[in-house]
């Protein structure tokens, strides 16, 4: 490394720290348990803003009265080669952002790179539709002196947040988590293709093992030692022998089961439980796992893990026997409703599921998109009612709503305790869906199912969390897809960037557009906000493939940028 | 003619990586393949595929090709082959216009998109030529204006 760069970099950090220290605005230094426990405010320390998964900030400097005066502070390009799905973090004057198996620390003053950490994927990395996710990362964690980063090949990198040097790299292959291989060369090409972010809680880094949809492997959540990455406990999303729900899987099918926890979950400090949604069961065609008649508990489920020992407290299956690729991976938000600690999860099914956080007992499911045809609703026990008949293998596909991309997908939602509203990156698309014979190549089991999308509009909306009533919506006519993700603040604003690249700051109460800017490329991640030297900033990463499929309707090209706004 | 350099490199790499044992195996396999070729097998592994698809219009082959396509290719190329896949946007194969031979070449060797990680993996080592031809025969039935499944135009 060039010494002059190092020196000037250190000076810059030192200057930033002095200023911050003098003004007392920013909590500098190692990230403590107390800092992790707060809602996002001066800092943004969790991808989801806080442990409860709200993506809510207590900051009010930018608010519904003055958001119209926003200006671009800086722009940084990470040279992205795939979708920019990472929600950045902010701590101690720096924005941390992951893309393409690299982590960048950016000076929040001007967006310049303070350090860059680069991980090279193994030579034999590859596999069936694995290029689709290569370079995608949904979140980072920060704890103590380190930024924690999960590379696609199932390695946890603890990177000193000041120096950018790795304190350790933990390879989970030794714990039985292989990475996916080039199927043309490997006998067994299956592996965990990690896109999810870790979560920092006192004494542990929670590491979800996802990417179970790339050949057929079961999902896990690991509790790891922040000091060296050692696996302290391992929680299986699919029930093992003796656990409730084990008998909802035919003998031997759990080994391919799917149920990858592919979006960072939430954590409750009182219950000491980690709540995560899980992926669909595998293969999508359910013929090897009960044909849709068996529940396949643990897949397309919400799972609560006791973080003291990794035992599973409960599992709620939202889509029993899931034949539709209706996984429910979205962050289960923790919200107090009528004094009860409630899991609130808007998900692919088109419903917002409410569960008792402690017991997993189903409370209700509120429909949040206009068109749902796969079921008529959920009964009092949380079971789907009147599910439409499955298509016949090899026969014609059937039309259902929503599409397997869901009412909401991976693009994060938000909750504002002041308005009581959920903010949803929703869509109205449907699909034609059919089953085919399941092909197995290099032990990679293919979906045995396929879809033809019926595109509808992106509908960004506010829904009252308690009542399920829609408060406002922003329909992007003729633009299919999802907003990149939602963020909301105590300043009564909600921020999101549409699939078509429109950065929007709206009034959280009524959806009135207060500020708008065309960012020129698509959004796939949620914005953040923080205080940098007394000024509130909003940072939004954009970039990737516009739309899920063809981009004609969106009219944008592939791009890559991290954009910072301030007043 | 399109350049064939990329797969030559891949071939060499493969040989470099292979150990002595597998090299012997390769020779044996090579001899076998040669023997098969000499026996005038219609579908030749390392040779140019036929200029037009031998399965064009063959109902049974189209049905089998459809099954392969839906089971394996549709994830990226979409059930309609329009590129609207759940796993990113593959090429719109309804508009495929490079001719049958180039289709087979692309499926076998894959295709990288410069500046992007998303690309087509190489299927040559795991799919039989015959199955690739059948997939082609199915895709031909989805062709829309501008598509070309015959011989490629001279570039």
HADDOCK unambig.tbl for C-alpha pairs under 7 A between the chains (distance, minus, plus):
assign (segid A and resid 81 and name CA) (segid B and resid 115 and name CA) 5.76 0.50 0.50
assign (segid A and resid 81 and name CA) (segid B and resid 116 and name CA) 4.23 0.50 0.50
assign (segid A and resid 81 and name CA) (segid B and resid 117 and name CA) 5.54 0.50 0.50
assign (segid A and resid 82 and name CA) (segid B and resid 116 and name CA) 6.09 0.50 0.50
assign (segid A and resid 82 and name CA) (segid B and resid 117 and name CA) 6.06 0.50 0.50
assign (segid A and resid 82 and name CA) (segid B and resid 118 and name CA) 6.98 0.50 0.50
assign (segid A and resid 129 and name CA) (segid B and resid 87 and name CA) 6.88 0.50 0.50
assign (segid A and resid 131 and name CA) (segid B and resid 117 and name CA) 5.77 0.50 0.50
assign (segid A and resid 131 and name CA) (segid B and resid 118 and name CA) 4.67 0.50 0.50
assign (segid A and resid 131 and name CA) (segid B and resid 119 and name CA) 6.25 0.50 0.50
assign (segid A and resid 132 and name CA) (segid B and resid 87 and name CA) 5.97 0.50 0.50
assign (segid A and resid 132 and name CA) (segid B and resid 88 and name CA) 6.31 0.50 0.50
assign (segid A and resid 132 and name CA) (segid B and resid 118 and name CA) 5.15 0.50 0.50
assign (segid A and resid 134 and name CA) (segid B and resid 117 and name CA) 6.25 0.50 0.50
assign (segid A and resid 184 and name CA) (segid B and resid 123 and name CA) 6.85 0.50 0.50
assign (segid A and resid 184 and name CA) (segid B and resid 125 and name CA) 5.26 0.50 0.50
assign (segid A and resid 184 and name CA) (segid B and resid 126 and name CA) 6.05 0.50 0.50
assign (segid A and resid 436 and name CA) (segid B and resid 67 and name CA) 6.08 0.50 0.50
assign (segid A and resid 436 and name CA) (segid B and resid 70 and name CA) 6.63 0.50 0.50
assign (segid A and resid 436 and name CA) (segid B and resid 71 and name CA) 5.79 0.50 0.50
assign (segid A and resid 437 and name CA) (segid B and resid 67 and name CA) 6.81 0.50 0.50
assign (segid A and resid 437 and name CA) (segid B and resid 71 and name CA) 6.64 0.50 0.50
assign (segid A and resid 438 and name CA) (segid B and resid 71 and name CA) 6.46 0.50 0.50
assign (segid A and resid 439 and name CA) (segid B and resid 71 and name CA) 6.63 0.50 0.50
assign (segid A and resid 441 and name CA) (segid B and resid 126 and name CA) 6.89 0.50 0.50
assign (segid A and resid 446 and name CA) (segid B and resid 71 and name CA) 6.43 0.50 0.50
assign (segid A and resid 446 and name CA) (segid B and resid 72 and name CA) 6.22 0.50 0.50
assign (segid A and resid 447 and name CA) (segid B and resid 71 and name CA) 6.29 0.50 0.50
assign (segid A and resid 448 and name CA) (segid B and resid 71 and name CA) 4.93 0.50 0.50
assign (segid A and resid 449 and name CA) (segid B and resid 70 and name CA) 6.86 0.50 0.50
assign (segid A and resid 449 and name CA) (segid B and resid 71 and name CA) 6.01 0.50 0.50
assign (segid A and resid 450 and name CA) (segid B and resid 70 and name CA) 5.74 0.50 0.50
assign (segid A and resid 450 and name CA) (segid B and resid 71 and name CA) 6.77 0.50 0.50
assign (segid A and resid 450 and name CA) (segid B and resid 74 and name CA) 6.08 0.50 0.50
assign (segid A and resid 450 and name CA) (segid B and resid 75 and name CA) 6.70 0.50 0.50
assign (segid A and resid 450 and name CA) (segid B and resid 79 and name CA) 5.69 0.50 0.50
assign (segid A and resid 451 and name CA) (segid B and resid 78 and name CA) 6.50 0.50 0.50
assign (segid A and resid 451 and name CA) (segid B and resid 79 and name CA) 5.02 0.50 0.50
assign (segid A and resid 452 and name CA) (segid B and resid 78 and name CA) 6.10 0.50 0.50
assign (segid A and resid 452 and name CA) (segid B and resid 79 and name CA) 4.76 0.50 0.50
assign (segid A and resid 452 and name CA) (segid B and resid 80 and name CA) 5.83 0.50 0.50
assign (segid A and resid 548 and name CA) (segid B and resid 84 and name CA) 6.67 0.50 0.50
assign (segid A and resid 548 and name CA) (segid B and resid 86 and name CA) 6.69 0.50 0.50
assign (segid A and resid 548 and name CA) (segid B and resid 88 and name CA) 5.79 0.50 0.50
assign (segid A and resid 548 and name CA) (segid B and resid 89 and name CA) 6.73 0.50 0.50
assign (segid A and resid 549 and name CA) (segid B and resid 83 and name CA) 5.98 0.50 0.50
assign (segid A and resid 549 and name CA) (segid B and resid 84 and name CA) 3.54 0.50 0.50
assign (segid A and resid 549 and name CA) (segid B and resid 85 and name CA) 5.63 0.50 0.50
assign (segid A and resid 549 and name CA) (segid B and resid 88 and name CA) 6.02 0.50 0.50
assign (segid A and resid 549 and name CA) (segid B and resid 89 and name CA) 4.80 0.50 0.50
assign (segid A and resid 550 and name CA) (segid B and resid 83 and name CA) 6.03 0.50 0.50
assign (segid A and resid 550 and name CA) (segid B and resid 84 and name CA) 5.37 0.50 0.50
assign (segid A and resid 550 and name CA) (segid B and resid 89 and name CA) 6.17 0.50 0.50
